[in-house]
Amino acid sequence: MNIAHSTEMIEDLKRSDRPRILTQEKEERIIELINSGECETATEVHSTILTQEKEERIIELINSGECETATEIAKMRLRSFDF
């Protein structure tokens, strides 16, 4: 089942009583992971996204000059990310 096509047909209803659980960007990323066959379960999606976010954060730290060594990166406690 191609999830991207099925969700395009559903019109998002405005919900004034609560915010979205996922941002549009994360929702699209999840759909891409599933449709590409890279992930099949919610657990795989969650793990993949956390890994990608950690990698992106490490690259940001290195590029910004905040960290230059693996030890400095480890000190930043990259274990927790919001999902």
Buried (B, 14 or more C-beta within 10 A) or exposed (E): EEEEEEEEEEEEEEEEEEEEEEEEEBEEBBBEBBBEEEBEEEEEBEEBBBEEBBEEBBEEBBEEEEBEEEEEBEEEEBEEEEE
